[in-house]
Each structure stands twice: as structure tokens, then as C-alpha cells.
Amino acid sequence: MEALWAKGATVSAYDPAALHETQRIYGNEPRLTLVDSPTAVLDGADALVIVTEWKVFRSPDFAEVKGKLKNPVIFDGRNLYEPAIVRDAGLEYFPIGRK
């Protein structure tokens, strides 16, 4: 997150297992908002970046994702989705490490 913050970004994050640990590590960091659901993280976001592969992230409603993001783009560091399905839903999709 520090690299994003260095570029002036703010981060909204959700992780079903690591929220408490993230809070412990970052405390009251004003550039970080921890939310309580996977859809809440999308509200007002410029893009979605996936860095964990919990089951809760595996079957999103791509129409809802597209509707909530300012820019319909997903950067997927875990390659959770089939690129054609995401792109057919009208989202730009960048599966990191996959052609």
C-alpha cells in the first residue's frame, strides 16, 4: 500500500481474515479505509485490485462491480476470473502474469 500512497492514492480494503491485523499494523492511517463487505470496497473506487483469493471474491456480480466503480477496470493479482467473461461484462481486465 505504501507505493500507492506515495503516488497520492487512498485505499479502501476488505479481507475477511486480515482486517483486524491490517488495523493493528496501520492503525488510524487516514489514507486507508477498512470496510466490512466485498461490495462496500467498490463504492467510489477508481479501480478494483485483487490481491487475495478468498472464496467470497470468486463469483462476483460483474454488473454490480461495473456499476460501482468510477472506471470499469479490474487488476487481478490472483487470476480469479476468466478474462473473456469479465470483458464481456464491460470491464477492462488485467490478469497479472497471464497473457
N, C-alpha and C positions, 0 to 999 in steps of 0.2 A: 504494500500500500504506500510505502514511503515514496516510491518512484512516481506514483500517481499524484501524491500530494505535492511533490517537488514541481510538478507541472501545473499546479493550481487546481487540481481536481478535488472533488468531495466524493466520498464513498458511502453508499448505503449497502449494508451487508446482511445476509441471512445464512445461517448454517445451523441445522437442527441439533448438532452436537457441540459446536465450538463457541456459541455466543457468550457463555459465561467466561470462558478462557480469554476470548477476544476482549471482553470488557475489562478483565483483570490486567491484561497486557497494555491496552491502550487507554484505559481509564476514561476520562472525560475529554478525549480528543475531539475538538469541535469540527474537524473535517470528516468524522466518522459517525454515521448513524446506524445503529443496530436495530433491525426490525424483526417482527415476530412471525412473519409468514413469507413464503416464496413470492407471492404476488405483490406484497407491500414493497418489496425491494424495487419493483419496477416503477412505482409512482414517481413521475418527474425525471426518471433516469434518461441520460443521453444514449446509453447502450447497456446491454446485458453482457457481463463477463462471467463465465462459469469456470470455477476453479476447484470444484468438488463434485463427486459423483453420487451423492446420496440418492436413494430411490425416489424421494419426493420431487426430484428435478427431472426424472426420466420421461414423463409423459405430460408435458405442459400443453395448455391450450394456446397454440401459436397465434390465433386470432386475438386473444386477450393480451398476450405478450406484445404483439404489434400495436394494439390499441393503446397500451400504456406507455410505451417508450416514445421519447421525443424523436429518436431516429430508429427506424426498424432494423437494428443490427445486433447480432449475437457473436461474441468471440468465445469459442468453446474450447477450453484447455483440456477437457476430458473426453471430447469426441462422443458426446452422448446421443447425438441425433444423426439421422440420415440426411445428408445435405440437400438432396432433391426435395424432400418433404418440407424442410424449413424454407427453402427458396420458393417452393410452390405456394407457401403461406404468405409470401410477400415480404419476407425478411432477408436482409443480407446476412450471410452466414460464413464465418471464418473458423473452420475446424482446425485448430492449431496442430501442426505436424502432419496433417493429411492433405493430399493433393486435391 
